[in-house]
Amino acid sequence: ASVVPRVLNKVYDAIIKDVNKSAIKKYLVQQALREQPPFLSHFVFRKVRALFGGKLQGIITASAPMRPDVMHFFRIALNIP
């Protein structure tokens, strides 16, 4: 998929806003982003993968640099290189 970073930033901000409403969700997302334990991200980010169709293999961004925190989040959440 190709997308401009602004769209990913908005999706990321909405997800983080929802996650921050619950201490448990926040803790699980933090651990999943640290990949501790490695299988945790598979379960924690199920809904994020489903949001993108569940079979996304990569994302190409253009027109602007992407924030490092957003890039890291989507690399882990979507399990893409």
Distance bins in CASP14 RR format, pairs under 12 A and 6 or more apart:
PFRMAT RR
TARGET T0000
AUTHOR 0000-0000-0000
RMODE 2
METHOD distances of the structure
MODEL  1
1 7 0 0 0 0 0 1 0 0 0 0 0
1 8 0 0 0 0 0 1 0 0 0 0 0
1 11 0 0 0 0 0 1 0 0 0 0 0
1 51 0 0 0 0 0 1 0 0 0 0 0
1 52 1 0 0 1 0 0 0 0 0 0 0
1 53 0 0 0 0 1 0 0 0 0 0 0
1 54 0 0 0 0 0 1 0 0 0 0 0
1 55 0 0 0 0 0 1 0 0 0 0 0
1 56 1 0 0 1 0 0 0 0 0 0 0
1 57 0 0 0 0 1 0 0 0 0 0 0
1 58 1 0 0 1 0 0 0 0 0 0 0
1 59 1 0 1 0 0 0 0 0 0 0 0
1 60 1 0 0 1 0 0 0 0 0 0 0
1 61 0 0 0 0 1 0 0 0 0 0 0
1 62 0 0 0 0 0 1 0 0 0 0 0
1 74 0 0 0 0 0 1 0 0 0 0 0
1 78 0 0 0 0 1 0 0 0 0 0 0
1 80 0 0 0 0 1 0 0 0 0 0 0
2 8 0 0 0 0 0 1 0 0 0 0 0
2 56 0 0 0 0 0 1 0 0 0 0 0
2 58 0 0 0 0 1 0 0 0 0 0 0
2 59 1 0 0 1 0 0 0 0 0 0 0
2 60 1 0 1 0 0 0 0 0 0 0 0
2 61 1 0 0 1 0 0 0 0 0 0 0
2 62 1 0 0 1 0 0 0 0 0 0 0
2 63 0 0 0 0 0 1 0 0 0 0 0
3 9 0 0 0 0 0 1 0 0 0 0 0
3 10 0 0 0 0 0 1 0 0 0 0 0
3 11 0 0 0 0 1 0 0 0 0 0 0
3 12 0 0 0 0 0 1 0 0 0 0 0
3 52 0 0 0 0 1 0 0 0 0 0 0
3 56 0 0 0 0 0 1 0 0 0 0 0
3 58 0 0 0 0 0 1 0 0 0 0 0
3 59 1 0 0 1 0 0 0 0 0 0 0
3 60 1 0 0 1 0 0 0 0 0 0 0
3 61 1 0 0 1 0 0 0 0 0 0 0
3 62 0 0 0 0 1 0 0 0 0 0 0
3 63 0 0 0 0 1 0 0 0 0 0 0
3 64 0 0 0 0 0 1 0 0 0 0 0
3 66 0 0 0 0 1 0 0 0 0 0 0
3 70 0 0 0 0 0 1 0 0 0 0 0
3 74 0 0 0 0 1 0 0 0 0 0 0
3 78 0 0 0 0 0 1 0 0 0 0 0
4 10 0 0 0 0 0 1 0 0 0 0 0
4 11 0 0 0 0 0 1 0 0 0 0 0
4 59 0 0 0 0 0 1 0 0 0 0 0
4 60 0 0 0 0 0 1 0 0 0 0 0
4 61 1 0 0 1 0 0 0 0 0 0 0
4 62 1 0 0 1 0 0 0 0 0 0 0
4 63 1 0 1 0 0 0 0 0 0 0 0
4 64 1 0 0 1 0 0 0 0 0 0 0
4 65 0 0 0 0 0 1 0 0 0 0 0
4 66 0 0 0 0 1 0 0 0 0 0 0
4 70 0 0 0 0 0 1 0 0 0 0 0
5 11 0 0 0 0 0 1 0 0 0 0 0
5 12 0 0 0 0 1 0 0 0 0 0 0
5 59 0 0 0 0 1 0 0 0 0 0 0
5 60 0 0 0 0 0 1 0 0 0 0 0
5 61 1 0 1 0 0 0 0 0 0 0 0
5 62 0 0 0 0 1 0 0 0 0 0 0
5 63 1 0 0 1 0 0 0 0 0 0 0
5 64 1 0 1 0 0 0 0 0 0 0 0
5 65 1 0 0 1 0 0 0 0 0 0 0
5 66 1 0 1 0 0 0 0 0 0 0 0
5 67 1 0 0 1 0 0 0 0 0 0 0
5 68 0 0 0 0 0 1 0 0 0 0 0
5 69 0 0 0 0 0 1 0 0 0 0 0
5 70 1 0 0 1 0 0 0 0 0 0 0
5 71 0 0 0 0 1 0 0 0 0 0 0
5 74 0 0 0 0 0 1 0 0 0 0 0
6 12 0 0 0 0 0 1 0 0 0 0 0
6 13 0 0 0 0 0 1 0 0 0 0 0
6 61 0 0 0 0 1 0 0 0 0 0 0
6 62 0 0 0 0 0 1 0 0 0 0 0
6 63 0 0 0 0 1 0 0 0 0 0 0
6 64 1 0 0 1 0 0 0 0 0 0 0
6 65 0 0 0 0 0 1 0 0 0 0 0
6 66 0 0 0 0 1 0 0 0 0 0 0
6 67 0 0 0 0 0 1 0 0 0 0 0
6 70 0 0 0 0 0 1 0 0 0 0 0
7 13 0 0 0 0 0 1 0 0 0 0 0
7 14 0 0 0 0 0 1 0 0 0 0 0
7 52 0 0 0 0 0 1 0 0 0 0 0
7 59 0 0 0 0 0 1 0 0 0 0 0
7 61 0 0 0 0 1 0 0 0 0 0 0
7 62 0 0 0 0 0 1 0 0 0 0 0
7 63 0 0 0 0 0 1 0 0 0 0 0
7 64 0 0 0 0 0 1 0 0 0 0 0
7 66 0 0 0 0 0 1 0 0 0 0 0
7 70 0 0 0 0 0 1 0 0 0 0 0
7 74 0 0 0 0 0 1 0 0 0 0 0
8 14 0 0 0 0 0 1 0 0 0 0 0
8 15 0 0 0 0 0 1 0 0 0 0 0
8 48 0 0 0 0 0 1 0 0 0 0 0
8 51 0 0 0 0 0 1 0 0 0 0 0
8 52 0 0 0 0 0 1 0 0 0 0 0
8 59 1 0 0 1 0 0 0 0 0 0 0
8 60 0 0 0 0 0 1 0 0 0 0 0
8 61 1 0 0 1 0 0 0 0 0 0 0
8 62 0 0 0 0 0 1 0 0 0 0 0
8 63 0 0 0 0 0 1 0 0 0 0 0
8 64 0 0 0 0 0 1 0 0 0 0 0
8 65 0 0 0 0 0 1 0 0 0 0 0
8 66 1 0 0 1 0 0 0 0 0 0 0
8 67 0 0 0 0 1 0 0 0 0 0 0
8 69 0 0 0 0 0 1 0 0 0 0 0
8 70 1 0 1 0 0 0 0 0 0 0 0
8 71 0 0 0 0 1 0 0 0 0 0 0
8 72 0 0 0 0 0 1 0 0 0 0 0
8 73 0 0 0 0 1 0 0 0 0 0 0
8 74 1 0 0 1 0 0 0 0 0 0 0
8 75 0 0 0 0 0 1 0 0 0 0 0
8 77 0 0 0 0 0 1 0 0 0 0 0
8 78 0 0 0 0 0 1 0 0 0 0 0
9 15 0 0 0 0 0 1 0 0 0 0 0
9 16 0 0 0 0 0 1 0 0 0 0 0
9 61 0 0 0 0 0 1 0 0 0 0 0
9 64 0 0 0 0 1 0 0 0 0 0 0
9 65 0 0 0 0 0 1 0 0 0 0 0
9 66 0 0 0 0 1 0 0 0 0 0 0
9 67 1 0 0 1 0 0 0 0 0 0 0
9 68 0 0 0 0 0 1 0 0 0 0 0
9 69 0 0 0 0 1 0 0 0 0 0 0
9 70 1 0 1 0 0 0 0 0 0 0 0
9 71 0 0 0 0 0 1 0 0 0 0 0
9 73 0 0 0 0 0 1 0 0 0 0 0
9 74 0 0 0 0 0 1 0 0 0 0 0
10 16 0 0 0 0 0 1 0 0 0 0 0
10 17 0 0 0 0 0 1 0 0 0 0 0
10 67 0 0 0 0 0 1 0 0 0 0 0
10 70 0 0 0 0 1 0 0 0 0 0 0
11 17 0 0 0 0 0 1 0 0 0 0 0
11 18 0 0 0 0 0 1 0 0 0 0 0
11 47 0 0 0 0 0 1 0 0 0 0 0
11 48 0 0 0 0 1 0 0 0 0 0 0
11 51 1 0 0 1 0 0 0 0 0 0 0
11 52 0 0 0 0 1 0 0 0 0 0 0
11 59 0 0 0 0 0 1 0 0 0 0 0
11 70 0 0 0 0 1 0 0 0 0 0 0
11 73 0 0 0 0 1 0 0 0 0 0 0
11 74 0 0 0 0 1 0 0 0 0 0 0
11 77 0 0 0 0 1 0 0 0 0 0 0
11 78 0 0 0 0 0 1 0 0 0 0 0
12 18 0 0 0 0 0 1 0 0 0 0 0
12 19 0 0 0 0 0 1 0 0 0 0 0
12 29 0 0 0 0 0 1 0 0 0 0 0
12 33 0 0 0 0 0 1 0 0 0 0 0
12 48 0 0 0 0 1 0 0 0 0 0 0
12 51 0 0 0 0 0 1 0 0 0 0 0
12 66 0 0 0 0 1 0 0 0 0 0 0
12 67 0 0 0 0 1 0 0 0 0 0 0
12 68 0 0 0 0 0 1 0 0 0 0 0
12 69 1 0 0 1 0 0 0 0 0 0 0
12 70 1 0 1 0 0 0 0 0 0 0 0
12 71 0 0 0 0 1 0 0 0 0 0 0
12 72 0 0 0 0 0 1 0 0 0 0 0
12 73 1 0 1 0 0 0 0 0 0 0 0
12 74 1 0 0 1 0 0 0 0 0 0 0
12 75 0 0 0 0 0 1 0 0 0 0 0
12 76 0 0 0 0 0 1 0 0 0 0 0
12 77 0 0 0 0 1 0 0 0 0 0 0
12 78 0 0 0 0 0 1 0 0 0 0 0
13 19 0 0 0 0 0 1 0 0 0 0 0
13 20 0 0 0 0 0 1 0 0 0 0 0
13 67 0 0 0 0 0 1 0 0 0 0 0
13 69 0 0 0 0 0 1 0 0 0 0 0
13 70 0 0 0 0 1 0 0 0 0 0 0
13 73 0 0 0 0 0 1 0 0 0 0 0
14 20 0 0 0 0 0 1 0 0 0 0 0
14 21 0 0 0 0 0 1 0 0 0 0 0
14 47 0 0 0 0 0 1 0 0 0 0 0
14 48 0 0 0 0 0 1 0 0 0 0 0
14 51 0 0 0 0 0 1 0 0 0 0 0
14 70 0 0 0 0 0 1 0 0 0 0 0
14 73 0 0 0 0 0 1 0 0 0 0 0
15 21 0 0 0 0 0 1 0 0 0 0 0
15 25 0 0 0 0 0 1 0 0 0 0 0
15 26 0 0 0 0 0 1 0 0 0 0 0
15 29 0 0 0 0 1 0 0 0 0 0 0
15 33 0 0 0 0 0 1 0 0 0 0 0
15 44 0 0 0 0 0 1 0 0 0 0 0
15 45 0 0 0 0 1 0 0 0 0 0 0
15 47 0 0 0 0 1 0 0 0 0 0 0
15 48 1 0 0 1 0 0 0 0 0 0 0
15 49 0 0 0 0 0 1 0 0 0 0 0
15 51 0 0 0 0 1 0 0 0 0 0 0
15 52 0 0 0 0 0 1 0 0 0 0 0
15 69 0 0 0 0 0 1 0 0 0 0 0
15 70 0 0 0 0 0 1 0 0 0 0 0
15 73 1 0 0 1 0 0 0 0 0 0 0
15 74 0 0 0 0 1 0 0 0 0 0 0
15 77 0 0 0 0 1 0 0 0 0 0 0
15 78 0 0 0 0 0 1 0 0 0 0 0
16 22 0 0 0 0 0 1 0 0 0 0 0
16 25 0 0 0 0 0 1 0 0 0 0 0
16 26 0 0 0 0 1 0 0 0 0 0 0
16 29 0 0 0 0 1 0 0 0 0 0 0
16 30 0 0 0 0 0 1 0 0 0 0 0
16 33 0 0 0 0 0 1 0 0 0 0 0
16 48 0 0 0 0 0 1 0 0 0 0 0
16 67 0 0 0 0 0 1 0 0 0 0 0
16 69 0 0 0 0 1 0 0 0 0 0 0
16 70 0 0 0 0 1 0 0 0 0 0 0
16 73 0 0 0 0 1 0 0 0 0 0 0
16 77 0 0 0 0 0 1 0 0 0 0 0
17 25 0 0 0 0 0 1 0 0 0 0 0
17 26 0 0 0 0 0 1 0 0 0 0 0
17 29 0 0 0 0 0 1 0 0 0 0 0
18 25 1 0 0 1 0 0 0 0 0 0 0
18 26 0 0 0 0 0 1 0 0 0 0 0
18 29 0 0 0 0 1 0 0 0 0 0 0
18 47 0 0 0 0 1 0 0 0 0 0 0
18 48 0 0 0 0 0 1 0 0 0 0 0
18 51 0 0 0 0 0 1 0 0 0 0 0
19 25 1 0 1 0 0 0 0 0 0 0 0
19 26 1 0 1 0 0 0 0 0 0 0 0
19 27 0 0 0 0 1 0 0 0 0 0 0
19 28 0 0 0 0 1 0 0 0 0 0 0
19 29 1 0 1 0 0 0 0 0 0 0 0
19 30 0 0 0 0 1 0 0 0 0 0 0
19 32 0 0 0 0 0 1 0 0 0 0 0
19 33 0 0 0 0 0 1 0 0 0 0 0
19 44 0 0 0 0 1 0 0 0 0 0 0
19 45 0 0 0 0 0 1 0 0 0 0 0
19 47 0 0 0 0 0 1 0 0 0 0 0
19 48 0 0 0 0 0 1 0 0 0 0 0
19 73 0 0 0 0 0 1 0 0 0 0 0
19 77 0 0 0 0 0 1 0 0 0 0 0
20 26 1 0 1 0 0 0 0 0 0 0 0
20 27 0 0 0 0 0 1 0 0 0 0 0
20 29 0 0 0 0 1 0 0 0 0 0 0
20 30 0 0 0 0 0 1 0 0 0 0 0
21 29 0 0 0 0 0 1 0 0 0 0 0
22 28 0 0 0 0 1 0 0 0 0 0 0
22 29 0 0 0 0 1 0 0 0 0 0 0
23 29 0 0 0 0 0 1 0 0 0 0 0
23 30 0 0 0 0 0 1 0 0 0 0 0
24 30 0 0 0 0 0 1 0 0 0 0 0
24 31 0 0 0 0 0 1 0 0 0 0 0
24 44 0 0 0 0 0 1 0 0 0 0 0
25 31 0 0 0 0 0 1 0 0 0 0 0
25 32 0 0 0 0 0 1 0 0 0 0 0
25 44 0 0 0 0 1 0 0 0 0 0 0
25 45 0 0 0 0 0 1 0 0 0 0 0
25 47 0 0 0 0 0 1 0 0 0 0 0
26 32 0 0 0 0 0 1 0 0 0 0 0
26 33 0 0 0 0 0 1 0 0 0 0 0
26 44 0 0 0 0 0 1 0 0 0 0 0
27 33 0 0 0 0 0 1 0 0 0 0 0
27 34 0 0 0 0 0 1 0 0 0 0 0
27 36 0 0 0 0 0 1 0 0 0 0 0
27 40 0 0 0 0 0 1 0 0 0 0 0
27 44 0 0 0 0 0 1 0 0 0 0 0
28 34 0 0 0 0 0 1 0 0 0 0 0
28 36 0 0 0 0 0 1 0 0 0 0 0
28 37 0 0 0 0 0 1 0 0 0 0 0
28 40 1 0 0 1 0 0 0 0 0 0 0
28 41 0 0 0 0 1 0 0 0 0 0 0
28 42 0 0 0 0 0 1 0 0 0 0 0
28 43 0 0 0 0 1 0 0 0 0 0 0
28 44 1 0 1 0 0 0 0 0 0 0 0
28 45 0 0 0 0 1 0 0 0 0 0 0
28 46 0 0 0 0 0 1 0 0 0 0 0
29 35 0 0 0 0 0 1 0 0 0 0 0
29 36 0 0 0 0 0 1 0 0 0 0 0
29 40 0 0 0 0 1 0 0 0 0 0 0
29 41 0 0 0 0 1 0 0 0 0 0 0
29 43 0 0 0 0 0 1 0 0 0 0 0
29 44 1 0 0 1 0 0 0 0 0 0 0
29 45 0 0 0 0 1 0 0 0 0 0 0
29 47 0 0 0 0 0 1 0 0 0 0 0
29 48 0 0 0 0 1 0 0 0 0 0 0
29 72 0 0 0 0 0 1 0 0 0 0 0
29 73 0 0 0 0 1 0 0 0 0 0 0
29 76 0 0 0 0 1 0 0 0 0 0 0
29 77 0 0 0 0 1 0 0 0 0 0 0
30 36 0 0 0 0 1 0 0 0 0 0 0
30 40 0 0 0 0 0 1 0 0 0 0 0
30 41 0 0 0 0 0 1 0 0 0 0 0
30 44 0 0 0 0 1 0 0 0 0 0 0
30 73 0 0 0 0 0 1 0 0 0 0 0
30 76 0 0 0 0 0 1 0 0 0 0 0
31 37 1 0 0 1 0 0 0 0 0 0 0
31 38 0 0 0 0 0 1 0 0 0 0 0
31 39 0 0 0 0 0 1 0 0 0 0 0
31 40 1 0 1 0 0 0 0 0 0 0 0
31 41 0 0 0 0 1 0 0 0 0 0 0
31 43 0 0 0 0 0 1 0 0 0 0 0
31 44 1 0 0 1 0 0 0 0 0 0 0
31 45 0 0 0 0 0 1 0 0 0 0 0
31 76 0 0 0 0 0 1 0 0 0 0 0
32 38 0 0 0 0 1 0 0 0 0 0 0
32 39 0 0 0 0 1 0 0 0 0 0 0
32 40 1 0 1 0 0 0 0 0 0 0 0
32 41 1 0 1 0 0 0 0 0 0 0 0
32 42 0 0 0 0 1 0 0 0 0 0 0
32 43 0 0 0 0 1 0 0 0 0 0 0
32 44 1 0 1 0 0 0 0 0 0 0 0
32 45 1 0 0 1 0 0 0 0 0 0 0
32 46 0 0 0 0 0 1 0 0 0 0 0
32 48 0 0 0 0 0 1 0 0 0 0 0
32 72 0 0 0 0 0 1 0 0 0 0 0
32 73 0 0 0 0 1 0 0 0 0 0 0
32 75 0 0 0 0 0 1 0 0 0 0 0
32 76 1 0 0 1 0 0 0 0 0 0 0
32 77 1 0 0 1 0 0 0 0 0 0 0
32 79 0 0 0 0 0 1 0 0 0 0 0
33 40 0 0 0 0 1 0 0 0 0 0 0
33 41 1 0 0 1 0 0 0 0 0 0 0
33 44 0 0 0 0 1 0 0 0 0 0 0
33 45 0 0 0 0 1 0 0 0 0 0 0
33 48 0 0 0 0 0 1 0 0 0 0 0
33 69 0 0 0 0 1 0 0 0 0 0 0
33 70 0 0 0 0 0 1 0 0 0 0 0
33 71 0 0 0 0 0 1 0 0 0 0 0
33 72 1 0 0 1 0 0 0 0 0 0 0
33 73 1 0 0 1 0 0 0 0 0 0 0
33 74 0 0 0 0 0 1 0 0 0 0 0
33 75 0 0 0 0 1 0 0 0 0 0 0
33 76 1 0 1 0 0 0 0 0 0 0 0
33 77 0 0 0 0 1 0 0 0 0 0 0
34 40 0 0 0 0 1 0 0 0 0 0 0
34 41 0 0 0 0 1 0 0 0 0 0 0
34 44 0 0 0 0 0 1 0 0 0 0 0
34 72 0 0 0 0 0 1 0 0 0 0 0
34 73 0 0 0 0 0 1 0 0 0 0 0
34 76 0 0 0 0 1 0 0 0 0 0 0
35 41 1 0 0 1 0 0 0 0 0 0 0
35 42 0 0 0 0 0 1 0 0 0 0 0
35 44 0 0 0 0 0 1 0 0 0 0 0
35 45 0 0 0 0 0 1 0 0 0 0 0
35 72 0 0 0 0 0 1 0 0 0 0 0
35 75 0 0 0 0 0 1 0 0 0 0 0
35 76 1 0 0 1 0 0 0 0 0 0 0
35 77 0 0 0 0 0 1 0 0 0 0 0
35 79 0 0 0 0 0 1 0 0 0 0 0
36 44 0 0 0 0 0 1 0 0 0 0 0
36 76 0 0 0 0 0 1 0 0 0 0 0
37 43 0 0 0 0 0 1 0 0 0 0 0
37 44 0 0 0 0 0 1 0 0 0 0 0
38 44 0 0 0 0 0 1 0 0 0 0 0
38 76 0 0 0 0 0 1 0 0 0 0 0
38 79 0 0 0 0 0 1 0 0 0 0 0
39 45 0 0 0 0 0 1 0 0 0 0 0
39 79 0 0 0 0 0 1 0 0 0 0 0
40 46 0 0 0 0 0 1 0 0 0 0 0
40 76 0 0 0 0 1 0 0 0 0 0 0
40 77 0 0 0 0 0 1 0 0 0 0 0
41 48 0 0 0 0 1 0 0 0 0 0 0
41 49 0 0 0 0 1 0 0 0 0 0 0
41 72 0 0 0 0 0 1 0 0 0 0 0
41 73 0 0 0 0 0 1 0 0 0 0 0
41 74 0 0 0 0 0 1 0 0 0 0 0
41 75 0 0 0 0 1 0 0 0 0 0 0
41 76 1 0 1 0 0 0 0 0 0 0 0
41 77 1 0 0 1 0 0 0 0 0 0 0
41 78 0 0 0 0 1 0 0 0 0 0 0
41 79 1 0 0 1 0 0 0 0 0 0 0
41 80 0 0 0 0 0 1 0 0 0 0 0
42 48 0 0 0 0 0 1 0 0 0 0 0
42 49 0 0 0 0 1 0 0 0 0 0 0
42 54 0 0 0 0 0 1 0 0 0 0 0
42 76 0 0 0 0 0 1 0 0 0 0 0
42 77 0 0 0 0 0 1 0 0 0 0 0
42 78 0 0 0 0 0 1 0 0 0 0 0
42 79 1 0 0 1 0 0 0 0 0 0 0
43 49 0 0 0 0 0 1 0 0 0 0 0
43 77 0 0 0 0 0 1 0 0 0 0 0
43 79 0 0 0 0 0 1 0 0 0 0 0
44 73 0 0 0 0 0 1 0 0 0 0 0
44 76 0 0 0 0 1 0 0 0 0 0 0
44 77 0 0 0 0 1 0 0 0 0 0 0
44 79 0 0 0 0 0 1 0 0 0 0 0
45 51 0 0 0 0 1 0 0 0 0 0 0
45 52 0 0 0 0 0 1 0 0 0 0 0
45 54 0 0 0 0 0 1 0 0 0 0 0
45 56 0 0 0 0 0 1 0 0 0 0 0
45 73 0 0 0 0 1 0 0 0 0 0 0
45 74 0 0 0 0 1 0 0 0 0 0 0
45 75 0 0 0 0 0 1 0 0 0 0 0
45 76 1 0 0 1 0 0 0 0 0 0 0
45 77 1 1 0 0 0 0 0 0 0 0 0
45 78 1 0 0 1 0 0 0 0 0 0 0
45 79 1 0 0 1 0 0 0 0 0 0 0
45 80 0 0 0 0 0 1 0 0 0 0 0
46 52 0 0 0 0 0 1 0 0 0 0 0
46 53 0 0 0 0 0 1 0 0 0 0 0
46 54 0 0 0 0 1 0 0 0 0 0 0
46 77 0 0 0 0 1 0 0 0 0 0 0
46 78 0 0 0 0 0 1 0 0 0 0 0
46 79 0 0 0 0 0 1 0 0 0 0 0
47 53 0 0 0 0 0 1 0 0 0 0 0
47 54 0 0 0 0 0 1 0 0 0 0 0
47 77 0 0 0 0 1 0 0 0 0 0 0
47 78 0 0 0 0 0 1 0 0 0 0 0
48 54 0 0 0 0 1 0 0 0 0 0 0
48 56 0 0 0 0 1 0 0 0 0 0 0
48 73 0 0 0 0 1 0 0 0 0 0 0
48 74 0 0 0 0 1 0 0 0 0 0 0
48 75 0 0 0 0 0 1 0 0 0 0 0
48 76 0 0 0 0 1 0 0 0 0 0 0
48 77 1 0 1 0 0 0 0 0 0 0 0
48 78 1 0 0 1 0 0 0 0 0 0 0
48 79 0 0 0 0 1 0 0 0 0 0 0
48 80 0 0 0 0 0 1 0 0 0 0 0
49 55 0 0 0 0 1 0 0 0 0 0 0
49 56 1 0 0 1 0 0 0 0 0 0 0
49 57 0 0 0 0 0 1 0 0 0 0 0
49 58 0 0 0 0 0 1 0 0 0 0 0
49 74 0 0 0 0 0 1 0 0 0 0 0
49 76 0 0 0 0 0 1 0 0 0 0 0
49 77 1 0 0 1 0 0 0 0 0 0 0
49 78 1 0 1 0 0 0 0 0 0 0 0
49 79 1 0 0 1 0 0 0 0 0 0 0
49 80 0 0 0 0 1 0 0 0 0 0 0
50 56 0 0 0 0 0 1 0 0 0 0 0
50 77 0 0 0 0 0 1 0 0 0 0 0
50 78 0 0 0 0 0 1 0 0 0 0 0
51 74 0 0 0 0 0 1 0 0 0 0 0
51 77 0 0 0 0 1 0 0 0 0 0 0
51 78 0 0 0 0 1 0 0 0 0 0 0
52 58 0 0 0 0 1 0 0 0 0 0 0
52 59 0 0 0 0 1 0 0 0 0 0 0
52 74 0 0 0 0 1 0 0 0 0 0 0
52 77 0 0 0 0 1 0 0 0 0 0 0
52 78 1 0 0 1 0 0 0 0 0 0 0
52 79 0 0 0 0 0 1 0 0 0 0 0
52 80 0 0 0 0 1 0 0 0 0 0 0
53 78 0 0 0 0 1 0 0 0 0 0 0
54 77 0 0 0 0 0 1 0 0 0 0 0
54 78 0 0 0 0 1 0 0 0 0 0 0
54 79 0 0 0 0 1 0 0 0 0 0 0
54 80 0 0 0 0 0 1 0 0 0 0 0
55 78 0 0 0 0 0 1 0 0 0 0 0
55 79 0 0 0 0 0 1 0 0 0 0 0
55 80 0 0 0 0 0 1 0 0 0 0 0
56 74 0 0 0 0 1 0 0 0 0 0 0
56 75 0 0 0 0 0 1 0 0 0 0 0
56 77 0 0 0 0 0 1 0 0 0 0 0
56 78 1 0 1 0 0 0 0 0 0 0 0
56 79 0 0 0 0 1 0 0 0 0 0 0
56 80 1 0 0 1 0 0 0 0 0 0 0
56 81 0 0 0 0 0 1 0 0 0 0 0
57 78 0 0 0 0 1 0 0 0 0 0 0
57 79 0 0 0 0 1 0 0 0 0 0 0
57 80 1 0 0 1 0 0 0 0 0 0 0
57 81 0 0 0 0 1 0 0 0 0 0 0
58 71 0 0 0 0 0 1 0 0 0 0 0
58 74 0 0 0 0 1 0 0 0 0 0 0
58 75 0 0 0 0 1 0 0 0 0 0 0
58 78 1 0 0 1 0 0 0 0 0 0 0
58 79 0 0 0 0 1 0 0 0 0 0 0
58 80 1 0 1 0 0 0 0 0 0 0 0
58 81 1 0 0 1 0 0 0 0 0 0 0
59 66 0 0 0 0 1 0 0 0 0 0 0
59 70 0 0 0 0 0 1 0 0 0 0 0
59 71 0 0 0 0 1 0 0 0 0 0 0
59 73 0 0 0 0 0 1 0 0 0 0 0
59 74 1 0 0 1 0 0 0 0 0 0 0
59 75 0 0 0 0 1 0 0 0 0 0 0
59 77 0 0 0 0 0 1 0 0 0 0 0
59 78 1 0 0 1 0 0 0 0 0 0 0
59 79 0 0 0 0 0 1 0 0 0 0 0
59 80 1 0 0 1 0 0 0 0 0 0 0
59 81 0 0 0 0 1 0 0 0 0 0 0
60 66 0 0 0 0 0 1 0 0 0 0 0
60 80 0 0 0 0 0 1 0 0 0 0 0
60 81 0 0 0 0 0 1 0 0 0 0 0
61 67 0 0 0 0 0 1 0 0 0 0 0
61 70 0 0 0 0 1 0 0 0 0 0 0
61 71 0 0 0 0 1 0 0 0 0 0 0
61 74 0 0 0 0 1 0 0 0 0 0 0
61 80 0 0 0 0 0 1 0 0 0 0 0
64 70 0 0 0 0 0 1 0 0 0 0 0
65 71 0 0 0 0 1 0 0 0 0 0 0
66 72 0 0 0 0 1 0 0 0 0 0 0
66 73 0 0 0 0 0 1 0 0 0 0 0
66 74 0 0 0 0 1 0 0 0 0 0 0
66 75 0 0 0 0 0 1 0 0 0 0 0
67 73 0 0 0 0 1 0 0 0 0 0 0
67 74 0 0 0 0 0 1 0 0 0 0 0
68 74 0 0 0 0 0 1 0 0 0 0 0
68 75 0 0 0 0 0 1 0 0 0 0 0
69 75 0 0 0 0 0 1 0 0 0 0 0
69 76 0 0 0 0 0 1 0 0 0 0 0
69 77 0 0 0 0 0 1 0 0 0 0 0
70 76 0 0 0 0 0 1 0 0 0 0 0
70 77 0 0 0 0 0 1 0 0 0 0 0
70 78 0 0 0 0 0 1 0 0 0 0 0
71 77 0 0 0 0 0 1 0 0 0 0 0
71 78 0 0 0 0 0 1 0 0 0 0 0
71 80 0 0 0 0 0 1 0 0 0 0 0
71 81 0 0 0 0 0 1 0 0 0 0 0
72 78 0 0 0 0 0 1 0 0 0 0 0
72 80 0 0 0 0 0 1 0 0 0 0 0
73 79 0 0 0 0 0 1 0 0 0 0 0
73 80 0 0 0 0 0 1 0 0 0 0 0
74 80 1 0 0 1 0 0 0 0 0 0 0
74 81 0 0 0 0 0 1 0 0 0 0 0
75 81 1 0 0 1 0 0 0 0 0 0 0
END
